[in-house]
Amino acid sequence: MNTKLKKQVQALSDRSSLTAVVMALNGNNPLLKNSEDRAALVRYVEAWNTAKRNPWKMRLARSDAERFSLSNLERVWTWRLAPIGRTPAVERLVDGLERAGKRVHDDVGGAYWAISPTGENCRDMAVMFAGMLLTNPLRGKLSEGPCQRDRCRKWFIKRRNGQKCCSQKCGAIVKTAERVQKQRQDEKKDKLKAVRAALRDWRTSTTRLDWKTWVSKRTGISTKFLTRNFTKEGRAKRRD
């Protein structure tokens, strides 16, 4: 098999492996059904991200630190010999290239070392997926956290650096929510400013109205808003 094809096959394998990790984090991988095991894997990945993806600087609870130690990760895997040749997945890729008029040379007749999750610790699926992540060349493409959309919160494979949402749809919803929140914050600041100015006038006025009624009539701001945001100011006595 030529070098270019080998790289294509390896890239597909790495992508498939990272996708399996993402599915496990999101609770969609049938190999990781236990919710406690999934929670442990999520804690591990979150600690990995917090440590800027440096395994040596990760801070984990003692039980997680022991469970996800490198020695435990090692015991998930064993090395096995596999014959060199076309696997079913590679066969389909090769057939497509040959139909396109590209000749593919086989490197058969030998064997290669392949890693297999058949070690003494292979039943710990959370540890297996942690090992798959750390050893994957594409690990940097895993999101730094779940999608920022509250109703999504799914881990994902990034298409670009700094990506915070899993899709354009979720990104648009998050940006809209941020704009609305900022608009509300600005409106609230303007109201607070107007109310404080009105309160100063109320304290020096001769009206017999209570402060909430007077300020509400003066500013057009509801008494409910005043109750929520000006409890301390309302308790202050008017200066004579």
C-alpha positions in Angstrom: 0.0 0.0 0.0 1.4 3.4 -0.9 2.3 6.0 1.6 -0.5 8.4 0.7 -3.1 5.7 1.1 -1.6 4.7 4.5 -1.9 8.2 5.7 -5.6 8.4 4.5 -6.4 5.1 6.3 -4.6 6.3 9.5 -6.5 9.6 9.4 -9.8 7.8 9.1 -8.8 5.5 12.0 -7.8 8.4 14.2 -11.0 10.3 13.4 -13.1 7.2 14.1 -11.3 6.7 17.4 -11.9 10.3 18.5 -15.6 10.1 17.5 -15.9 7.1 19.7 -14.5 9.1 22.7 -16.9 12.0 21.9 -19.8 9.5 21.9 -18.7 8.1 25.2 -18.6 11.6 26.8 -22.1 12.3 25.5 -23.5 9.0 26.7 -24.1 7.7 23.2 -21.5 5.0 23.1 -22.9 1.5 23.9 -19.5 0.4 25.3 -19.9 3.0 28.1 -23.5 2.4 29.5 -22.8 3.0 33.2 -23.6 6.6 34.2 -21.0 6.6 37.0 -18.3 5.5 34.6 -19.3 8.1 32.1 -19.2 10.8 34.9 -15.7 9.6 35.8 -14.6 10.0 32.2 -16.1 13.5 32.0 -14.3 14.5 35.2 -11.0 13.1 33.7 -11.4 15.1 30.5 -12.4 18.3 32.3 -9.3 18.0 34.5 -7.2 17.4 31.4 -8.6 20.6 29.9 -8.2 22.6 33.1 -4.5 21.5 33.1 -4.2 22.8 29.6 -4.1 19.2 28.4 -1.0 18.4 30.3 -1.5 14.9 31.9 1.3 15.7 34.4 -0.5 18.7 35.8 -4.0 17.2 36.2 -5.7 17.5 39.6 -8.0 14.6 40.3 -9.7 13.2 43.4 -7.6 10.3 44.8 -10.0 7.6 43.5 -10.0 9.1 40.0 -6.2 9.7 40.1 -5.6 6.0 40.9 -8.2 4.8 38.4 -6.8 6.9 35.5 -3.1 6.6 36.3 -0.9 5.8 33.4 -0.1 2.4 34.7 -3.9 1.6 34.8 -4.3 3.0 31.3 -1.4 0.7 30.1 -3.1 -2.4 31.5 -6.1 -1.9 29.1 -4.0 -2.7 26.1 -1.9 -5.5 24.7 0.3 -5.8 21.6 -0.7 -8.3 18.9 0.7 -9.3 15.6 -1.6 -8.7 12.6 -1.0 -9.8 9.0 -0.2 -7.1 6.4 -3.0 -6.9 3.8 -6.2 -5.3 3.0 -8.8 -5.2 5.8 -12.5 -4.9 4.7 -12.4 -1.1 5.5 -9.2 -0.6 3.5 -10.5 -2.8 0.7 -13.4 -0.4 0.1 -11.1 2.6 0.0 -8.7 0.8 -2.3 -11.5 -0.2 -4.7 -12.7 3.4 -4.9 -9.2 4.6 -5.8 -8.7 1.9 -8.4 -12.1 2.7 -10.0 -10.8 6.3 -10.2 -7.9 5.0 -12.3 -5.3 5.0 -9.5 -3.1 2.0 -9.1 -2.5 0.8 -5.6 0.5 -1.4 -4.7 0.0 -4.0 -1.9 2.7 -4.6 0.7 1.7 -8.1 1.7 3.4 -11.2 3.0 4.4 -9.9 6.4 2.9 -8.7 9.7 2.8 -5.6 11.9 2.3 -4.9 15.6 -1.2 -3.8 16.4 -2.5 -2.6 19.8 -5.7 -4.2 21.1 -7.9 -3.4 24.2 -7.6 -6.9 25.6 -5.3 -6.3 28.6 -6.0 -7.2 32.2 -7.8 -3.9 32.8 -9.8 -4.0 29.5 -13.2 -4.1 31.3 -12.8 -0.6 32.6 -14.4 1.3 29.6 -13.9 4.8 31.1 -10.1 4.1 31.4 -10.0 2.6 27.9 -11.6 5.8 26.4 -9.2 8.0 28.4 -6.3 6.1 26.8 -7.8 6.4 23.4 -8.0 10.1 23.8 -4.5 10.7 25.1 -2.9 8.6 22.4 -4.9 10.0 19.5 -3.0 12.4 17.2 -6.2 14.3 16.7 -6.8 14.8 20.5 -6.4 18.6 20.1 -9.6 18.7 18.1 -11.7 17.6 21.0 -13.7 20.6 22.3 -12.5 22.3 25.5 -15.9 21.6 27.0 -19.5 20.8 26.1 -21.4 23.0 23.6 -22.3 26.3 25.2 -25.9 26.1 24.2 -27.8 25.2 27.4 -30.2 22.7 25.6 -27.3 21.0 23.9 -24.3 20.6 26.2 -22.7 18.0 23.9 -19.0 17.4 23.5 -17.8 17.7 19.9 -14.9 17.6 17.4 -13.8 21.1 16.6 -13.6 22.3 13.0 -11.5 25.4 14.1 -9.6 26.7 17.1 -11.7 28.5 19.7 -14.9 26.8 18.6 -17.4 26.9 21.5 -20.5 25.4 20.0 -21.0 22.1 18.2 -22.8 23.5 15.2 -23.6 26.8 13.4 -27.2 26.4 14.7 -26.1 26.2 18.3 -23.6 29.0 17.8 -26.3 31.3 16.4 -28.7 30.6 19.3 -25.9 31.3 21.8 -25.0 34.6 20.1 -28.6 35.7 20.0 -29.0 34.9 23.7 -25.8 36.9 24.5 -27.1 39.9 22.6 -30.5 39.7 24.4 -28.8 39.4 27.7 -26.5 42.4 27.1 -29.5 44.4 25.9 -31.4 43.6 29.1 -28.3 44.5 31.2 -28.0 47.8 29.5 -31.7 48.6 29.9 -31.4 47.7 33.6 -28.4 50.0 34.1 -30.4 52.9 32.5 -33.3 52.2 34.8 -31.1 52.0 37.9 -29.6 55.4 36.9 -33.0 57.0 36.5 -34.4 55.6 39.7 -31.4 56.8 41.8 -31.8 60.3 40.3 -35.5 60.2 41.2 -34.8 59.0 44.7 -32.6 62.0 45.3 -35.4 64.3 44.2 -38.0 62.4 46.4 -35.8 62.8 49.5 -35.9 66.6 49.0 -39.5 66.9 47.9 -42.6 67.8 50.0 -44.8 65.0 48.6 -46.6 62.7 51.0 -46.4 59.8 48.6 -44.2 56.8 49.6 -41.0 56.6 47.7 -42.0 53.7 45.4 -45.2 55.3 44.2 -43.5 58.7 43.7 -40.5 57.3 41.9 -42.7 55.0 39.7 -44.9 57.9 38.6 -41.8 60.1 38.0 -39.9 57.5 35.9 -42.6 55.2 34.6 -40.7 52.2 36.1 -42.9 49.6 37.8 -43.0 49.3 41.6 -42.1 45.6 41.2 -38.8 46.6 39.7 -38.2 49.0 42.5 -39.0 46.3 45.1 -36.6 43.9 43.5 -33.7 46.3 43.0 -34.0 49.1 45.6 -34.8 47.5 48.9 -31.9 49.2 50.7 -32.7 52.6 49.1 -36.3 52.3 50.0 -35.5 51.8 53.7 -33.5 55.0 53.8 -35.3 57.9 55.5 -36.0 61.0 53.6 -33.9 63.9 54.6 -35.8 66.9 56.0 
